[in-house]
C-alpha cells in the first residue's frame, strides 16, 4: 500500500522531502498514527486503510482539478469563458420556451419566474455549500472550490436579467425574437382637429370643472361617484326570478384619468343588499353609507405620502345608474307613466311630446324641493342622501354612464 501512496504523491508533484518523511513514518513499526502528507491537510489517522481512503477520496479529485488549471495557457480561462452574462443562458431558454407556448398568459410567466426565484433564494444554495464544506473541508481555499462557490451563488437569483416583463421584452427584441408594433403617423383627421380645437377652448373635461363642484369644494377634496344597479343571481326568465335579486352600489374616484376609470381595480364594491329587504325597509338601508360619506367629507382619512402625514377628504359628487334605479334610490316615483316623471324638471308628460328645447321655468330648484315633496310632484319620499353636507338630488344632474356597463 505504501508504494501505491508514494506513486500517487509523485504523480501530484509533491516535494521529495514530504514523500520521504511519509515513507519513514509509514514503515516505522513503532508509529501508531499516520499523518496525511499533504501540507494543507495534515489529518491524523490510526489505520493505514483510513489514510489510503482519505487520499483517494479527498485529495485525488482536488489535485486533478488543480493540475488541469496548471496545464492551461491562462489560469483564468475558465472564468473568462463562463462570464456572468452567460449564467443566464438557461433561464433565457426557459423564458423563451414558456413565452412561445400557446395559451400561456404573461401573468403566468411572471408568477413562474417569481416562484422559481423565491425557491432558489430560500437558502437552498447555502445548504449545498455547507454540505460541500463538510465533505471537502480541506479544499475551501482552493481555486476550484471558489469557482464552484461563485457559480452556486449566481444560481440564487437565476432570473435577475429577466425578472420583469420590461426586461424580457428588451431581451427578446435584442435577440430578434420579438418585434414591437411601430406607430406610423398618417396625418390629422377632421375629428381630431375638432377635438384639438375644443380642448383649446376650455371645454369641461371632468365633473370638478363644473360650477356645481367648484363652488362648494377645493382641490384637496376628491370627488366620489356612486353607481347603483340591481342584478339577478339566478335565471332572470325562470319561475323564481326576483327571489335572489341583489341591489348593489359601486363607487369610483371621478378625477382618475379616463383610461383608468373603466379598470376593475379602480371600481370598488361599496354595498350589497337583498332587493326584497330594500323594498321592505326602504332607502333607510343606505343610512350606513350616508354616515360613512359624511365622515369622509368632514374628517377625511390620514395617509402617509413620502413620509408626510396628509389628510385627504372625499365628497359625494354624483349618484348615477339607470333611470329606474336612480329614481328609486333618490326617493322619486319609479313609474315613468306619471304626470311629472322627470327628475330634472316638472314638465307634464303630455307636453314632453312637443317640447324640443329646455324650459327654465320647469327646471327643478333646491328651494322648491319641500313643496314638491308635499305635493308629490314627482317626489315620493324624503331623499336620504340630502342629509350629506354638500349634496342635493336636484343638483345631481347625471344620467346613466356606460363606464360601468
C-alpha positions in Angstrom: 0.0 0.0 0.0 2.9 2.4 0.8 4.2 2.1 -2.7 0.8 3.0 -4.2 0.5 6.1 -2.0 4.1 7.2 -2.9 3.4 6.8 -6.6 0.2 8.8 -6.2 2.1 11.6 -4.4 4.8 11.6 -7.1 2.2 11.9 -9.8 0.9 15.0 -7.9 4.4 16.6 -7.9 4.6 16.5 -4.1 8.1 17.6 -2.9 10.5 14.7 -2.3 11.2 15.6 1.3 7.5 15.3 2.1 7.3 11.9 0.4 10.4 10.6 2.2 9.1 11.7 5.6 5.8 10.0 4.9 7.7 6.8 3.9 9.7 6.7 7.1 6.7 7.2 9.2 4.7 4.6 7.3 7.3 1.9 7.6 8.1 2.6 11.2 6.6 -0.2 13.3 6.5 2.0 16.4 4.2 4.5 14.8 0.6 4.2 16.0 -0.8 7.0 13.9 -0.4 8.3 10.3 -0.4 11.9 9.2 -1.7 13.0 5.8 1.4 14.1 3.8 -0.5 16.9 2.0 0.8 20.1 3.6 -2.5 21.9 3.6 -4.3 18.9 5.3 -2.2 17.1 7.9 -5.1 14.9 9.1 -4.2 12.1 11.5 -5.4 8.5 11.1 -4.8 5.5 13.3 -5.3 3.0 10.5 -3.4 2.8 7.2 -6.5 1.9 5.2 -8.3 5.0 6.6 -5.4 7.1 5.3 -5.5 5.5 1.9 -9.2 6.0 1.6 -8.7 9.6 2.6 -6.1 10.1 0.0 -8.2 8.6 -2.8 -11.5 10.3 -2.0 -10.4 13.8 -0.9 -7.1 14.7 -2.4 -7.3 12.9 -5.7 -10.2 14.9 -7.1 -8.7 18.2 -5.8 -5.3 17.6 -7.4 -6.9 16.5 -10.7 -8.6 19.9 -10.9 -5.5 21.8 -9.8 -3.4 20.0 -12.4 -6.0 20.8 -15.1 -5.8 24.5 -14.2 -2.0 24.5 -14.2 -1.8 22.8 -17.7 -3.9 25.6 -19.3 -2.2 28.5 -21.0 -4.3 31.0 -19.0 -5.1 30.3 -15.3 -8.4 32.3 -15.6 -9.5 30.8 -18.9 -12.5 29.0 -17.2 -13.7 32.2 -15.6 -13.4 34.2 -18.8 -15.2 31.6 -20.9 -18.0 31.5 -18.4 -18.8 35.1 -17.7 -21.6 36.5 -15.6 -23.7 37.2 -18.6 -23.6 33.6 -19.7 -25.0 32.4 -16.5 -28.4 33.4 -17.7 -28.4 31.2 -20.9 -30.5 28.5 -19.3 -33.1 30.9 -17.8 -33.3 32.8 -21.2 -34.1 29.5 -22.9 -36.7 28.7 -20.2 -38.4 32.0 -20.6 -38.4 31.8 -24.4 -39.8 28.3 -24.4 -42.6 29.3 -22.0 -43.3 32.6 -23.7 -43.9 31.0 -27.1 -46.1 28.2 -25.6 -49.7 28.8 -26.9 -52.2 29.6 -24.2 -49.8 30.7 -21.5 -50.6 34.2 -20.4 -47.8 36.7 -19.5 -49.0 36.8 -15.9 -48.3 33.0 -15.5 -44.8 33.5 -16.8 -44.2 36.3 -14.2 -45.6 34.0 -11.5 -43.4 31.2 -12.6 -40.3 33.3 -12.5 -41.1 34.8 -9.1 -41.8 31.3 -7.7 -38.5 29.8 -9.0 -36.5 32.8 -7.8 -38.1 32.6 -4.4 -37.3 28.8 -4.2 -33.7 29.3 -5.2 -33.1 32.2 -2.8 -34.8 30.4 0.1 -31.4 29.0 1.5 -31.0 26.0 -0.8 -27.7 27.2 -2.2 -26.3 27.9 1.3 -27.3 24.3 2.3 -25.4 22.9 -0.7 -22.3 25.0 0.2 -22.5 23.7 3.8 -22.6 20.1 2.6 -19.6 20.7 0.3 -17.7 22.2 3.2 -18.5 19.2 5.4 -17.5 16.8 2.6 -14.4 18.6 1.4 -13.1 20.5 4.5 -9.5 20.7 3.2 -10.3 22.4 -0.1 -12.2 25.5 1.0 -9.4 27.8 -0.2 -8.7 26.0 -3.5 -9.4 27.7 -6.8 -11.8 25.0 -7.9 -13.9 25.3 -4.8 -14.1 29.1 -5.0 -15.2 28.8 -8.6 -17.9 26.3 -7.7 -19.0 28.6 -4.9 -19.3 31.6 -7.2 -21.4 29.6 -9.7 -23.7 28.4 -7.0 -24.1 31.9 -5.7 -25.2 33.1 -9.1 -28.0 30.5 -9.1 -29.6 32.2 -6.1 -31.1 34.8 -8.5 -31.2 33.0 -11.8 -33.7 35.4 -13.5 -32.1 38.7 -12.4 -31.9 39.7 -16.1 -35.4 38.6 -16.9 -37.4 39.2 -13.7 -39.7 41.8 -15.2 -41.8 41.9 -18.4 -39.9 45.0 -19.5 -36.5 43.2 -19.2 -37.9 40.2 -21.1 -39.3 42.3 -23.9 -35.9 44.1 -24.2 -34.1 40.7 -24.3 -36.4 39.3 -26.9 -36.1 42.4 -29.0 -32.3 42.3 -28.8 -32.2 38.7 -29.9 -34.6 39.4 -32.8 -37.4 37.2 -31.3 -39.9 40.0 -30.6 -40.9 42.8 -32.9 -42.9 45.5 -31.3 -45.5 47.4 -33.3 -44.4 50.7 -34.8 -46.5 53.8 -34.8 -46.8 55.4 -38.2 -48.1 59.0 -38.4 -50.7 59.2 -41.2 -51.9 62.8 -40.6 -54.6 64.5 -38.6 -58.3 63.7 -39.3 -61.1 66.2 -39.2 -62.4 64.7 -35.9 -59.0 65.0 -34.2 -58.7 68.6 -35.4 -62.1 69.5 -33.9 -61.2 67.7 -30.7 -58.0 69.7 -30.5 -59.9 73.0 -31.0 -62.4 72.0 -28.3 -59.7 71.3 -25.8 -58.0 74.6 -26.5 -61.3 76.4 -25.9 -61.5 75.3 -22.2 -64.2 72.6 -22.7 -65.2 70.9 -19.5 -63.4 67.6 -19.3 -64.3 66.5 -15.7 -67.1 66.9 -13.2 -64.8 69.0 -11.0 -64.6 71.7 -13.8 -68.3 72.5 -13.4 -69.7 75.2 -11.3 -71.7 72.8 -9.1 -68.5 71.3 -7.7 -66.1 74.2 -7.9 -68.5 76.5 -6.0 -68.5 74.1 -3.0 -65.2 72.3 -2.8 -61.4 73.0 -3.1 -58.8 70.9 -4.9 -57.9 68.8 -1.8 -61.3 67.1 -1.7 -61.6 64.1 -4.0 -65.0 63.6 -5.8 -66.7 60.2 -5.4 -69.3 58.9 -7.9 -71.7 56.2 -6.7 -73.3 53.9 -9.2 -76.5 52.0 -8.3 -77.9 48.9 -10.0 -79.7 45.6 -9.5 -78.6 42.2 -10.8 -80.3 38.8 -10.8 -78.2 35.9 -9.4 -80.4 33.2 -10.8 -82.3 32.7 -14.1 -83.9 36.1 -14.9 -86.5 34.3 -17.0 -87.3 31.4 -14.6 -90.2 30.9 -12.3 -88.1 32.2 -9.3 -86.9 35.4 -11.0 -86.6 38.2 -8.4 -86.2 35.9 -5.4 -82.4 36.3 -5.4 -82.2 39.8 -6.8 -79.4 41.9 -5.3 -79.1 45.7 -5.1 -75.6 46.9 -5.2 -73.6 50.2 -5.1 -70.2 50.8 -6.5 -68.0 53.9 -6.4 -65.1 55.3 -8.2 -63.0 58.5 -7.9 -64.0 60.9 -10.7 -60.7 62.6 -11.1 -58.8 59.4 -12.3 -57.5 59.5 -15.8 -60.1 58.3 -18.4 -58.1 55.3 -19.4 -58.1 54.1 -15.7 -61.7 54.7 -14.9 -63.0 51.6 -16.5 -60.5 49.2 -14.9 -61.9 46.9 -12.3 -59.1 47.7 -9.9 -60.4 51.3 -9.7 -64.1 50.4 -9.2 -65.0 49.4 -5.7 -68.0 47.5 -4.4 -69.5 49.5 -1.6 -72.8 48.0 -0.6 -74.9 44.9 -1.3 -78.4 44.3 -0.1 -81.2 41.8 -0.9 -83.7 43.6 -3.2 -86.6 42.2 -1.2 -85.1 43.7 2.0 -84.7 47.1 0.2 -88.4 47.0 -0.8 -89.4 46.1 2.8 -87.2 48.6 4.7 -86.9 51.3 2.0 -84.0 53.6 1.4 -83.1 53.5 5.1 -80.9 50.5 4.3 -78.4 53.0 2.8 -78.0 55.0 6.0 -74.8 53.3 6.8 -73.3 54.6 3.5 -74.6 58.1 4.2 -72.8 58.1 7.6 -69.6 56.9 6.1 -69.7 59.5 3.3 -70.4 62.2 5.9 -67.4 61.1 7.9 -65.2 61.1 4.8 -66.3 64.6 3.9 -66.0 66.2 7.3 -63.0 64.4 8.8 -61.3 62.5 5.9 -58.6 60.0 6.3 -54.9 60.3 7.0 -52.4 58.8 4.6 -48.6 59.0 4.5 -47.0 60.4 1.4 -43.2 60.5 1.2 -43.0 60.3 5.0 -45.5 63.1 5.5 -49.0 62.6 7.0 -51.6 64.1 4.7 -55.3 64.4 5.5 -57.5 63.6 2.4 -61.2 64.2 2.3 -63.8 62.8 -0.1 -67.2 64.2 -1.1 -70.1 62.7 -3.0 -70.2 64.3 -6.4 -73.0 62.4 -8.1 -75.2 59.3 -7.9 -75.5 57.5 -11.2 -77.2 54.5 -12.6 -80.1 53.5 -14.9 -83.2 55.7 -14.7 -85.3 53.3 -12.7 -82.6 52.6 -10.1 -81.7 56.3 -9.6 -85.3 57.3 -9.2 -85.7 54.6 -6.6 -82.6 55.4 -4.6 -83.3 59.2 -4.6 -86.9 58.8 -3.4 -88.6 59.7 -6.7 -91.5 58.0 -8.3 -90.4 54.9 -10.3 -93.2 55.0 -12.8 -92.4 56.8 -16.0 -96.1 57.0 -16.9 -96.6 59.5 -14.1 -97.5 63.1 -14.9 -94.2 64.5 -13.6 -91.8 61.7 -14.3 -88.6 63.6 -15.0 -86.1 64.1 -12.2 -84.6 67.2 -13.9 -87.8 69.2 -14.5 -91.5 69.3 -13.7 -92.8 69.4 -17.2 -96.1 67.5 -17.6 -95.9 64.3 -19.6 -98.3 65.5 -22.3 -96.1 68.4 -23.1 -92.9 66.3 -23.5 -94.1 65.1 -26.9 -94.0 68.6 -28.4 -91.3 70.4 -26.4 -87.9 70.5 -28.3 -85.8 72.8 -26.0 -85.1 73.4 -22.4 -87.7 75.5 -20.4 -86.1 77.2 -17.5 -89.4 77.6 -15.7 -89.8 73.9 -15.4 -86.4 73.1 -14.1 -86.3 71.7 -10.5 -84.7 74.0 -7.9 -83.4 73.2 -4.5 -85.6 75.8 -3.0 -88.7 74.1 -4.4 -87.9 70.6 -3.1 -90.0 70.8 0.1 -93.0 72.0 -2.0 -92.5 69.2 -4.5 -92.3 66.7 -1.6 -95.6 67.9 -0.1 -97.4 68.0 -3.4 -95.8 64.7 -4.6 -94.7 66.5 -7.7 -92.5 63.5 -8.8 -91.1 63.2 -5.3 -92.2 60.1 -3.4 -90.3 60.5 -0.1 -87.6 62.4 1.6 -84.2 61.8 -0.1 -81.8 60.2 2.5 -78.8 61.5 0.6 -79.8 65.1 1.1 -78.5 64.8 4.7 -75.0 64.9 3.4 -73.3 68.4 3.9 -73.0 69.3 0.2 -75.3 67.1 -1.8 -78.9 67.5 -3.1 -80.7 65.4 -5.5 -81.8 68.4 -7.5 -78.1 69.1 -8.1 -77.5 65.5 -9.1 -77.7 66.2 -12.8 -76.3 62.9 -14.0 -77.5 60.2 -16.3 -76.5 56.6 -16.8 -72.8 56.2 -17.5 -71.7 53.3 -19.8 -68.3 53.1 -18.0 -69.8 50.5 -15.5 -71.8 48.6 -18.0 
